[in-house]
Amino acid sequence: MSLTTLVLLLQLLPPTSAPSAQIHGVVRGLFGAPLENIQVTLTPPETGRTTVTDANGEFRFDSLPRGPYRLDVHGDGLRALTQTVAVEPGAQREISFEMLPAFAATAIVTASRGSDSLVSAPASVSVIGREEIETSAAETAAELLRGAPGVSFTQIGARDVNVTLRNSTGVLANSTLVMVDGRSINQPFYGAVFWDVMTVTNSELSQIEILSSPASAVWGANALSGAINIRTKSPRELKGLRGHLGFGERGTKTTAVTWADATDRLSYKISGSYYEQNAWDRDNTLPDGSPMPPTALFVNRGTRQPKVDARIDWDGDSSRLWSVRGGLAGVNGLIHSALGPGELADGSYASYLELDHRRDDLDVKVYWNRLHWPFHIALFGLDERATNDTYAADVTKRAVFGRGQNLTFGGSMRLDRFDITVAPDDRGRFDAGAFVEDRFKPFQAVTVVLGGRVDKFNTARAVFAPRLGVVVSPRPAHTFRATYNRAYRAPSLLENFVNLALPAVVPLDPPFFYTQFARGSTTLDMEHQNAVEAGYTGVLNARTTVFATIYHQSIGKSIWFLPVSLYGPGQPPPGWPGDPAAVPLLPSTFSFVNLGGVRDRGVELALHAEWPRLALRSSYTYRDVPKLTNADTPFPLQINKPANHQAVVGATYLPGRWTLSGDAQYTGKAYWADVLTEPFWGFTESYVNVNARVAYRLRANPWQLWLSATNLLDQEIKSHVFGDTVRRKVTGGVSWRWE
């Protein structure tokens, strides 16, 4: 046989190939029971296959070439799972999945800056999910929070909303950290949140995570009472054109448009929105029923809120992401403080620019927040302006060491640059922090979380916030937890640097006018809070999840705004017209001081149940009357006292083309002492707030007609003693979605 003939014969032989690989797996549910008819999809597309589990919960993929694969597991009413596996020639990979009811297994990142679920979290966390957001009558993210356990909510005006976790809220509430995808939107001048500076609308939100435990050990020195993380949808999730147009009572006009698209390597979105509402009515009466004095009257304002937001993601590689985003929001209306209302002038705006990089084990975030707001202090006739720029960087790293040591660590830096006419003596403040948290299992059913964070502001001493938590899971999907946290709140720029002259009057004949002064203090210590809680999270059946938490917490070194010097007999104010010996005690200078503390304790209960077309939710919050501690002073001190009882029930029903959603919220009477002087302090009455939304999707599928109503019973709701009276508002419109 010639060499040529041999070569030809060899070419005709079938090619040899490496032995094929196999993937075999099992899917189990609650208590280890196998799940049948669960869809399992294997990708990449060129070898993509789909199968379903058998009666034993098992699935198999045979004859696979070498390479990495992704398994996607889906089941009706269960949380979808994804896992990446690599197979070698001739090998068989064994994979096991445990699927929980969709709500109980909701993935969260806020509790520990890593991957958690509602069942496994070491602290009290509640979630407002995508379906609830999309079907709610709430017009803003802040309104969505009303039904969550432990949330204190006040609406003082058309744009002025305040939210606090567990502690009492009030004007310019500043003890809760609020973030959008991990970027703080707390304004450093007051430390409070301007909810209308969010540049995304509710339709762009994925879920809201509410960490009700003090969170400084993870998120830094402004998460005294907890943290709220508002997570948005990615451009790929928003792909297409969507929007809405609506009109309603109180001069309400609302519209929004979002366009998003994607290629193999990147995705992008751009959105714009506008919201307008006239002012609510005011009763202009003091808590005792008498008319409000003329010096406390002002022209109430509505709000106009134009917004635009854009984002580009380089997300072709599923294991890593680069993202650039930015937005601009117009700010307009009234903001209330201890000095009464301030009117944000036309031209006020907030903007941000952000760069993110994420991998499975690393998060890096760099951003710039800007707020420019000329404003008018209405009761004192003062025109002021403020511009604040915040430059921040944040890094989180996750690693596994040894046998089950899951370590999360990182740090952050922030520089505030400001130009504020009421704080002319300084221009900047810097802070930095570093944290570490270890999670390990000393026993199979026990997880221990141990960590802490150090923060240092150039205006205050360094502080250390520890956290210790133990999570016990005696059975699958049932966890008991006990946690200790220590948290801090740094003084706001106002509390550090304000320097303002205020007119004051003594009711003589004729009236005598003199000047008082408000001064900041750079010697303030941070407020601190020690908190312990015990809780339970459990899945009772395939569709029902329950939550229970009991807590006790104590705030120390509370920051108060008090008189620190006085005029009096023999020490008259300049220009005093009478006998110096007859001068009454009159405040000369007010400043911020650390004094005493507040003790809080309470109970939070919640239930969530879901079926393919129906979801039910309810919660109950009990708060004991907070107690003022170690606050001996010649001046009468009062603290806000939240409602003892708060309860919410809600439902969403999806029959065919219809969407029906509603909730009823009960809030008991509350006491307020955080505005102006003692005659303005007092109780607000209990109320029931009923909200509903109905929508119908037309046969031309992109179009949906909707009608929503807030305060459906038209109660006169006054949620703060100096706030507006909120009445019923009905809004209707059309929305669309082309994907």
Steps between C-alpha positions, in 0.01 A plus 500: 500500500638831395539789745243702304240223532561476879448874547174486306372209711585681824307806382191283451505373860255675743676764714573416860346725766548560868258318730183701553404640838177492701320728741264335745304693759211505743264783595348504847259730675397557857625240747693321228197378303576433129333737253346361180450686168761767574645643179879479470675674210861441401689769306706620301262519203707286262447202730194631680243250623197504725356222713271459800554312824342159554302376799823472701594861421785379277623625162785398269691637201712247311758512218642840589830626360752653734432857610320735737120489515227691675199331656180704539231346721140628492182392677158656540488707820863422584808716488701437181855372553814518286831316534810482281680164470803376308522144368800296389499220240361177640398657830158513665414811703251466784295815572240565770250788517272609784208716386300714740178694446580806290455759775689316775798446271510860377865589446613799707832681529437766766526287816870414459614646165488151354255241377231419757137397501218611726526166678876505555559870579659567841285808565142618454444560128177554307461530125256681274509291184461580134137395472395710798688801363347471153141458624497742795307827508809666650645772279848515659751262653443658841126425486577134423668473841184581696393139532830352615544386862689743721474796261401841638362722223395865494378707208534865598439655158456425132871417462619476861500139620703350786569134577674345801545138606378405850582840654250782473520706184436875469616802303835441329531142628869412482560170679434263207738447210322492162677375189427443133698191394740563788549874432398719793238769428509648851573872471797586723383851595201373700591130493146441375364353177338708227294221348419700190867511392475136390538516123324169428128428517321206665479315169881477493527344848578131549449475877544697823696340783433631852761413762323600823794421728768763571744457212816702571709181525439451128400835351670762715425775746170625359306173522401556864152350474556289190534520123268503199645387168291576191615266224430581136449283194788456259469632143457139379198462730356826365561417133253674272286811526275551801333787675182650638287814489254593772289782643320531829359706781703773674635601160694176469689448175733202462687362202808286444676342199782243504690363202748213542683268261780245509763331285717199580753718680315797644160633597371849562194694607383858517193620687319825562205586721295791630274523805291792617251546783336800665530558873287315753279703733617618844272543802725773652409403856716418799470159668268648766259612226577872517594693185863500400663840565546722192879474535475125429286529186650457155400439140485126442653357183458202275782333312639462147757226438667459158756218483733326257723194551737300278706184539742293291605149606788299353351165596591254225689288753251374758774476764586870497337836433608856431231763529486877451189690599387851575189707554351842564189592702331836542403574859209729582268560796526528879732328741420518873753529781502599867482862376187434295472483121770582251403551137728351237529758224465435128831380366567262791630165378675181600731297277733202519763317297606145589743232386456138617699184456363169629627145506388202703761584763543877461291819490654841423297818492609861437244780485438872515178644646413868455218702653444866415208661680438870553227518765289744699445452877136602493427593864815711535508656153855387430630418152781246504681270260683172528714292265643168614726260312568152639782291354500139622674169435397163642660155468366162617696174467369149570718194555480147639779382728565162655196291579199722450643834611300746284671834537365835379718807540556841348497871559376837384608863478287810457573868455228763539567839344236763571417867453213581736408853605369386840833324564756750367793403723596170337511341157563128541491180703670163450427154636630150445416155629596133478304186589534124520242228559556127539227242456566141603321182610621351829223240461295389202185688606672802654648803323696766687547851361772709662630832376550868552582829339718800590397847379682830539369849416737795518237671721457214749691225677542159339229247588472121483171329414497124578246238397448151639226275369405135533262332254362156584318288240360192677302410186526612138338840439461570873751729668534659841743788546642715778707807418683778681590821314661828595441786258580869460371817338749770409393862555365662185672796337229722649572370851873553450520829314180709503551869583177693456337812642124467558252777578305466827224705660393578856125581525531850651307809397642575251661159424873478564708329234843358565739245347562141606784288365517135392849350521636161402749300703801303378547347848190282471534126550314260275167373624530129578249218532529158663240255375411137555236304313370148474301377204351212306446448129318192378328348200180337624404338171588534136351850483506668843793673669479655847732737684522602866747730679526641850756773570639730767723793416644800680637821348767695686656845453190625319551828316269784609458859380478702822567849641861520622497868603223730621412863548347577839485745789803726478599351161258653249511446124636797303242779473285382791249786556430457872662432833790251458400338826159415353632298205339153489703194417545514122706260288809668359679211330382153404742220424517121467599298807526132594255425778341182635344229290184315400396140566280319244358150487239325292368203305467450123292229333444434130346240268529450126304240302493457123324293236537519121247786475464622858737646759404593856713700744450633849706646781460626853739723693485577871725772641521567870494866603863617467660612823731800536801409715777699675380836372506734802473857373335827608312498169196278439600217265251299299552229240283380217294196595393277211170317476488203736311291246533477124341233281476437126315248284532488123433282196577476131278298265574437130195352322574490130548846354406667828727611784338574836700622798420665830605547860365642824736658753418586860722742695431595861534845651851643532666789686724760331742749660753575225380827349507862624404534871286326760158639392547319166565161662228243541322188377370398159194277487497138388390432143428229245646551153347284223665492156399312185599458137325328212644450151382333180729394217344551157505234233756713323741363758734796555223722637359502854235726651528566876326681781650548847377661820680594820313564826193345342286565810586873477611524861662822617845352552750715684809287558702778667377771732634775267418314180244541224163326509509223241169406336385257232670522161389308190730475198444323169693447182655267248828309498677312222779250452661388172773243555 
